Amino acid sequence: MAQATQANALDATNSQIQVEHDKKRQQFVIRLNGSHDRAVLLYKYIGKKIVDLQHTEVPDAYRGRGIAKHLAKAAMDFVVEEDLKARLTCWYIQKYVKENPQPQYFEHIYQ
């Protein structure tokens, strides 16, 4: 069974959003509307302590609700907590870091 951790957050309508971290599959997942629809952020280790945050995808019907922001925060918090470096290949992660200028994030960006 895949190893997963969860982080909880509230979206704009105060409904619970759970971000699951599937370390085996190297992805963060939010299950939407039960378990059929899901938003994902994919990453890949490109070195012993370097991850490439590659792609974020939210189904069309759920876009514009801040769901990708929860995935981005979970991924960047993971990078900081594990003392990794992150290559920000995904344009959305680049945007998230720019709009949420946390010093701990900048310290962990792989140039």
Secondary structure, DSSP 8 states (H G I E B T S, - for coil): ---EEEEEEE-TT--EEEEEEETTTTEEEEEETTTTEEEEEEEEEEETTEEEEEEEE--GGGTTSSHHHHHHHHHHHHHHHTT-EEEE-SHHHHHHHHHS--HHHHTTB--
